[in-house]
């Protein structure tokens, strides 16, 4: 995307875009939203799960990389590749992301672009443009074939999942739809974007009005401003490039149900709009400098203006780094605690029961990864109570440990387990390794109504993840302070987690070193708790089975 912007828009715009994409906290969040998996040994954050809006963001970047070029008959590749990329993001990822393609479709159908169209050939030109886009759309529709095939195989019936998503969220009726899962005020996305992109947000929103101002103040910046009747204005062409972010921002803001991840597909476009706005602002400064100082144009190339753009890019990078560090230091505890279960507690269980191999004669770096498969003999249960909404996912929990929920104050629908359904002989499920995906559970609903069968008693939990704020304790009958119940629970591992309610807005949103900054924050304990009696009993049972040679 950077190289295309440099080539087709402007080198400076591309340079600004490069650093905005690289250092912004929003892009850091969204790009690791194919969900972050921390490998401490390798110091890496790796994608571990599929988040549709992040995939749609990547596909939007690919599509925009082709769509930046002007449409023309000599470049059918632009139409085909942009259409395929937009379609892949919508069909494989998130269907609503297709709205970002609306300006591209309009441009492809009606805007001359690089074509020179005289009135005599306009009708034939229009027909060919429509035919080319229609043909590209048919090719893109072929993506449905593998998607529908895999989904239908998994569900053992014809399933068009993208349509199901649209149907439920738009045509679900008064009793169904996204609003069941919470609503937010109109300014939710505005505030959230400022948090993740800081000064880039006003720049991105200024880009289109700024383009209009540039038309009057610095008209030569984009080249010819008086194109012939059969040519497209560079201002109109650039305006079409800026429209997708405004369109997406407007659509999402108008919806009552709002989530941060919904904005992911437009994050690269926000950075592009901000880069264009910064470039235009530099042009205004140069034009005003020349006008008021009567200097020759080369005088506008002084370091005064480069320092301005450098200061903006540096400022947004520093603020974004502060936000990233805040997320890591203040809010990373849920993932760290689950990681501690896999890397500390489960190996301890295997070691105390004799199921952990010893590698005393092998250097540490050459030792094989610990095999946690014997943990299945413990029949462990990891429980989540009021922290269900921060739990990073069962895919981070090793196989052999069951994840269950304990009743809390939350009264909506929580996930259930896939049912282990035996595969039927001579059926389509022979080709599918998980026949449980085709089972329609009776304990689910699409009305977000609580399902009691999804809960287990806390007494049956071997481990429990809970958050406690000792400086400002809060408890109720359904949400007792498990972390301070030392008679029942041992603290296996605890990590500090910020108490947002009792910390200042600025210092909890951004990180800075030093006691003066950190003293404005308060923290709680995000803990992995171990049921003393249950785990001790299971350790003894497994140790006995190992000594008898049963394991």
Long-range contacts (C-beta under 8 A, 24 or more apart in sequence): 1-61, 1-64, 1-65, 1-68, 1-268, 1-272, 4-65, 4-66, 4-68, 4-69, 5-68, 5-272, 5-275, 8-68, 8-69, 8-70, 9-68, 9-238, 9-241, 9-276, 10-279, 12-279, 12-282, 12-309, 13-272, 13-275, 13-276, 13-279, 14-275, 16-274, 16-275, 16-278, 16-279, 16-309, 16-313, 17-271, 17-272, 17-275, 19-313, 19-317, 20-200, 20-271, 20-274, 20-275, 20-313, 20-316, 21-268, 21-271, 23-316, 23-317, 23-320, 23-321, 24-196, 24-197, 24-200, 24-267, 24-271, 24-316, 24-317, 24-320, 25-195, 25-196, 25-197, 25-320, 25-321, 25-323, 25-324, 25-327, 26-193, 26-196, 26-197, 26-267, 26-270, 26-320, 27-267, 27-268, 27-271, 28-320, 28-324, 29-196, 29-260, 29-327, 30-54, 30-57, 30-261, 30-264, 30-267, 31-57, 33-261, 33-264, 35-392, 35-393, 36-335, 37-396, 38-335, 38-336, 38-339, 40-339, 40-343, 48-395, 48-396, 49-393, 49-395, 51-261, 51-264, 52-93, 52-94, 53-93, 53-94, 53-97, 53-261, 53-262, 53-264, 53-265, 54-261, 54-264, 55-89, 55-92, 55-93, 55-94, 56-89, 56-90, 56-93, 56-94, 56-97, 56-264, 56-265, 57-89, 57-264, 57-265, 57-266, 57-267, 57-268, 58-89, 59-85, 59-86, 59-88, 59-89, 59-92, 59-93, 59-97, 60-85, 60-86, 60-89, 60-97, 60-100, 60-265, 60-266, 60-268, 60-269, 61-268, 63-89, 63-100, 63-101, 63-104, 64-244, 64-268, 64-269, 64-272, 67-104, 67-107, 67-241, 68-241, 70-113, 70-114, 70-232, 70-237, 71-107, 71-108, 71-111, 71-113, 71-114, 71-115, 71-129, 72-113, 72-114, 72-115, 73-115, 73-128, 74-114, 75-114, 76-132, 79-108, 79-132, 79-133, 79-136, 80-136, 80-139, 83-133, 83-136, 83-137, 83-139, 83-140, 84-136, 84-139, 84-140, 84-143, 86-140, 87-137, 87-140, 87-141, 87-143, 88-140, 88-143, 89-265, 90-162, 91-143, 91-144, 91-147, 91-162, 92-143, 92-147, 94-165, 94-265, 95-162, 95-163, 95-165, 95-166, 96-165, 96-166, 96-169, 97-265, 99-247, 99-248, 99-251, 100-244, 100-247, 100-248, 100-265, 100-266, 100-269, 101-244, 102-244, 102-247, 103-240, 103-241, 103-243, 103-244, 103-247, 104-240, 104-244, 105-133, 106-240, 107-237, 107-240, 108-132, 108-133, 109-133, 111-232, 111-236, 111-237, 111-240, 112-230, 112-231, 112-232, 113-232, 113-237, 114-232, 116-228, 116-230, 116-231, 117-230, 118-230, 119-229, 119-230, 153-428, 153-431, 153-432, 154-432, 154-434, 154-437, 154-438, 155-437, 155-438, 156-427, 156-428, 156-429, 156-438, 157-438, 168-446, 172-446, 175-447, 176-446, 176-447, 177-257, 178-255, 178-256, 178-257, 179-256, 179-257, 180-447, 180-448, 181-257, 181-412, 181-448, 182-257, 183-256, 183-257, 183-258, 184-256, 184-257, 184-258, 186-253, 188-253, 188-258, 189-249, 189-252, 189-253, 189-258, 189-263, 190-253, 192-260, 192-263, 193-263, 193-270, 195-323, 195-509, 196-260, 196-320, 196-323, 197-270, 197-271, 197-274, 197-316, 197-320, 198-315, 198-316, 198-319, 198-320, 198-323, 199-312, 199-315, 199-316, 199-319, 200-270, 200-271, 200-274, 200-316, 201-270, 201-274, 203-273, 203-274, 203-277, 203-278, 203-312, 204-245, 204-270, 204-271, 204-273, 204-274, 204-277, 205-246, 205-273, 206-277, 207-242, 207-273, 207-274, 207-276, 207-277, 207-280, 208-239, 208-242, 208-243, 208-246, 208-273, 210-276, 210-277, 210-280, 210-281, 211-235, 211-238, 211-239, 211-242, 211-276, 211-280, 213-280, 213-284, 214-280, 214-283, 214-284, 217-283, 217-284, 217-287, 217-288, 218-280, 218-283, 218-284, 218-286, 218-287, 221-280, 221-283, 238-276, 241-272, 241-276, 242-272, 242-273, 242-276, 244-269, 245-269, 245-270, 245-272, 245-273, 278-309, 278-312, 278-313, 279-309, 281-308, 282-308, 282-309, 319-510, 322-510, 322-511, 322-512, 323-509, 323-510, 323-511, 325-511, 326-508, 326-509, 326-510, 326-511, 328-511, 329-511, 330-497, 330-498, 330-508, 330-511, 330-521, 330-523, 331-497, 331-498, 332-495, 333-495, 333-496, 333-497, 333-526, 334-387, 334-390, 334-391, 334-392, 334-465, 334-497, 334-526, 335-392, 335-396, 336-495, 336-526, 337-465, 337-493, 337-494, 337-495, 337-526, 337-527, 337-528, 338-391, 338-392, 338-396, 338-397, 338-465, 338-528, 339-396, 340-492, 340-493, 340-528, 341-382, 341-397, 341-398, 341-401, 341-463, 341-492, 341-493, 341-528, 342-372, 342-396, 342-397, 342-398, 344-492, 344-493, 345-463, 345-492, 345-493, 345-528, 345-530, 346-372, 346-375, 346-398, 346-401, 347-372, 349-375, 349-378, 349-535, 349-539, 349-542, 350-374, 350-375, 352-539, 352-543, 353-539, 353-542, 353-543, 353-546, 354-543, 354-546, 354-547, 355-542, 355-546, 355-551, 372-398, 372-399, 372-400, 373-399, 373-400, 374-551, 375-400, 375-401, 376-400, 377-542, 377-545, 377-551, 378-462, 378-538, 378-539, 378-542, 379-538, 380-462, 380-463, 380-538, 381-456, 381-460, 381-461, 381-462, 381-463, 382-461, 382-462, 382-463, 382-464, 382-465, 383-456, 383-458, 383-461, 383-463, 383-464, 383-465, 384-464, 384-465, 385-458, 385-464, 385-465, 385-466, 385-479, 385-482, 386-410, 386-466, 386-467, 386-479, 387-465, 387-466, 387-467, 387-526, 388-414, 390-467, 391-465, 404-455, 404-456, 404-461, 405-454, 405-455, 405-456, 406-455, 406-456, 406-457, 406-458, 406-461, 406-464, 407-452, 407-455, 407-478, 408-478, 408-479, 409-476, 409-478, 409-479, 411-450, 412-448, 412-449, 412-450, 413-444, 413-445, 413-447, 413-448, 413-449, 413-450, 413-451, 413-454, 414-450, 414-451, 414-454, 414-455, 415-454, 416-441, 416-443, 416-444, 416-451, 416-453, 416-454, 458-482, 460-534, 461-531, 461-534, 462-530, 462-531, 462-534, 462-535, 462-538, 463-492, 463-528, 463-529, 463-530, 463-531, 463-535, 464-489, 464-528, 464-529, 464-531, 465-526, 465-527, 465-528, 465-529, 466-526, 466-527, 466-529, 467-497, 467-524, 467-525, 467-526, 467-527, 468-524, 468-525, 468-527, 469-499, 469-502, 469-522, 469-524, 469-525, 470-524, 470-525, 471-499, 471-502, 471-522, 471-524, 472-499, 472-501, 472-502, 472-522, 482-529, 483-525, 483-527, 483-529, 487-532, 488-531, 488-532, 488-533, 489-529, 489-530, 489-531, 489-532, 490-529, 490-530, 490-532, 491-525, 491-527, 491-528, 491-529, 491-530, 492-527, 492-528, 492-529, 492-530, 493-527, 493-528, 494-525, 494-526, 494-527, 494-528, 495-525, 495-526, 495-527, 496-523, 496-524, 496-525, 496-526, 497-523, 497-524, 497-525, 497-526, 498-522, 498-523, 498-524, 499-523, 499-524
